[in-house]
Each structure stands twice: as structure tokens, then as C-alpha cells.
Amino acid sequence: MPNSTKSSLWRQPAGVYVVAIAEFWERFSYYGLVALLVLFLSGAPADGGLGWTQAQALQTYGVFAGLAFCLPAAGGWLADRWLGERRGVLLGGLGILLGNLVLFFMTLGADPSAAQLWLMLGLGLIVLGTGLLKPAISTLVGRVYDGRPHLARSGGYTLFLMCIWMGSVAGTLLAGALGETIGFRWGFLVSALGMAAGLLVYALMAPRTLGEVGLKPARATVEAAGGTAIPAAIPAILLMTLFTALYATGFYQKAGVLTLMVKSQTDRMVLGVELPASAFLTISTAGFVILAPIFEIALDRLARRGLGLDVFQKQALALAALGIGYAFFLGAVHQSAGGALHSPWWIVAGYLCFSVGDVLIWPPQISTISRLAPVRLTGLLIGLWYVTVGIGNYLAGFLGVAAQTIGLAAYFMVIQAGLAIGALALLTIRLAAPRLRAAVAIYNDGSPQ
């Protein structure tokens, strides 16, 4: 059957849907918190915030988000060696739930002198929980396809990523908007309830739909096939992750510098109602949900005609799409140079470019790692991939402080230049390294990229 590895985006094993739904709620919780964090830290105490400077808030966000994406390397190793993916998801989800509850109770009247301690405890629990859950749940999707070569895992990972972004949209709109409009504490509470919902779905449905998948650590699982037979697999994975850090640095500016710009310089009035600044974060994520199935079909048809793009080419195009997005943000900066508010359509257009980049980078990369990695190292390598995303998150917050010194226009042009150089460098390395190209030529259990 020449096309046996292809399957409909919507026809996936039941276990994939359960894992995707659980991840929807985890991302609902995380992005609801992220939408609020910088605003909460820099908000006036009279409005329920902590009254920190914008620089302090951005740097704290960078450390938090960076750790949340870096610790999955350790979490993936623990799942591979000791816990198994199923326990990693459960324990990680509990940590995230407890962390959000700590933040909620902190805002109910904790001693101001102890506020920073409670903040660090809450964020620390969320970081530890995310470090356990993210590599485990991402690896668990791939485990469902082990031993099922007739199914293409790219569709499963696209569905999984769609649920991630739908959770992001829902969390930002509900938890983020509630926190920004009626009180930060309610945003933290809604984030906690979202994680509780994800744990409930997972605990009730996983035993019936996943069976034994993910119960034992990878080191105790004997499988005949794995990524070890593919030449240069690990160097190819490491190359992908290196350039992912650059992409993430540009992408996650939206939780810091871009959100602050939207809040202070964007005309947010729609039909007489002022939209919360955090609501604009949903544009790129909603765009991903809409574009992902369209791209899945289009790229599949190109591959069937021998015109498929490999994961490196998609990553370079994603970097370019992000750079185009920053051209629209520069337009917004120039329009508001005289002190006037700029049109929200600049932000919409820029974030839709982010959506295109997301479709081209996230599903292909995580699916490729799941396919190429040796079985006993899958969780660790997916965790290392998250580390580079974490580095990008940290740099987004750390470098964001420079925007106040050199100005938004210069800052955005520096980011654009970095993205352009990165895209060209990646394509150059790809052309000069045939073994790396060969490593990613096998995709989705044998079907072309």
C-alpha cells in the first residue's frame, strides 16, 4: 500500500485525543498565567499588582518561562529512566495545579513583605510541574504510534499542537481577560481550575484508551525498531533545536515587549469596548488552529507530487515568516511615533505571520524528533528541544529590556536581522551536510516530509 502511512488528520487513535485534551487544559492554565504575569508584576498595588518596574517584570518573566522550558530536559530523563510518561504527566499536572493555587491564595491578603516568597513558591511549583509534564505528554503521543507503521504520526502531532494552541487561546481569553479586568486573583484561580480539569480527564480516560502505553519507563521497554538505525539522527535533532532557540526568541516577545506595546500604544477600542491587551495574544494562536489543517493537507499534497519540504526548509521558512511579522510591528511603531495610538490591524497582521511560522515549525519538529530519536532517549531529546524553547523565552524577557533603551523600532529591526541571518545559515548548513538531509528524509514512518 504505497500511501499506507498517510491518514486523515481527524482519524487518529483514541489515546491521542485523550492526551491532546489533557494538554489543552494544561496549556489553558499556562498561557492564562503567562498572559497575566508581566501585567501583574508591573501593575500598581492599588490595582492588585506588585508595583515592580517593567524591567523587573520582563526579567522575571524571562527566568520563569525559560525555566519552564528548560527543566523538561531533566523531566524527560526522569520519565525515560524511572517514571514512565504516564506518571510524569500526572505528577507534573499536580505541581502546576498547586502552583496556581498558591498564586491565588497569595492575592487574598498575604503579608506584603512575604509576597515575593509566595510568588517564587507558586511559580516554582509551576516550573517543576511543567518540567515533568511537557516532555512526558509530548513523548506519549509518539508512543501511541510505536508499532503502528500504517499511521502517520504527523497528523497526530498536528492535532496535539492544535489543542495546545486552542488551550492557549481559551486560557488567554478567559483567565487572562478575567485577571486583567476584574482582578488578577481570578485569573490565577481560573488557571488552577483549568489544570484540574485536565487532570480529571486524564485520570478517567487514559487507562481505557492508552492501555499499557507509557506506563513503563523507556529503559524497561524492549522494541525492535527505533531512531538508532537512522544515520546522523541525533546531530539532525540538535541542529533543529539550535535554530528553535532563535525562533522562540522572536516569537515570545509577544508575552513581554509586544504586550506592553499593545497596552500603551494600540487603539484597542472595538464597537465601543476596549479590548484587554492580553486578548491580542490569541490572534497568532487562533491563526494556528485555522491554518494547521490547511497546511497539513497542502504539504501532504506537495509531498505526494515529489515537492515536499523537509523539516529544515520548513524551519527556515518559519524564521522568515516571523521576520515579516516584525515588519508589520515596525509599521505600528512608525504610526504611533507622534504619540497617537496605532491601528490594531498592524498587530493582527504581524501575529498572523506568527501563525504561519508556528505551523511550519512546531508540528514538524516535534514529530520528527519523536520519529528519529532512539527509543530510550526520546523523552530526553524532546526535553532538550524544550530547553532551546526555554532559552528563547529567557532571551525574550532578558533582551526585552533593551527596547526601552534603543527604542522599539531599532529593537524590532535587530530581531528581524537575526531571523534573516538564521534562516540563511540554516539553509546553508542543510546544503553543505547531505547526511543531515538524509536523516530527516524519512519522516512519519517512511513517508516523505
Buried (B, 14 or more C-beta within 10 A) or exposed (E): EEEEBBBEBEEBBEBBBBBBBBBBBBBBBBBBBBBBBBBBBBBEEEEBBBBBEBBBBBBBBBBBBBBBBBBBBBBBBBBBBEBBBBBBBBBBBBBBBBBBBBBBBBBEEBEEEEBEEBBBBBBBBBBBBBBBBBBBBBBBBBBBBBEBBEBBBBBBBBBBBBBBBBBBBBBBBBBBBBBBEEBBBBBBBBBBBBBBBBBEBBEEBBEEBBEEBBBBBBEEBEEEEBBBEBEBBBEBBBBBBBBBBBBBBBBBBBBBBBBBBBBEBBBBEEEEEEBBBBBBBBBBBBBBBEBBBEBBEEBBEBBBEEEBBBBBBBBBBBBBBBBBBBBBBBBBBEBBEEEEBBBBEBBBBBBBBBBBBBBBBBBBBBBBBBBBBBBBBBBBBBBBBBBBBBBBBBBBBBBBBBBBEEEBBBBBBBBBEBBBEBBEBBBEBBEEBEEBBBBBEBBBBEBBB
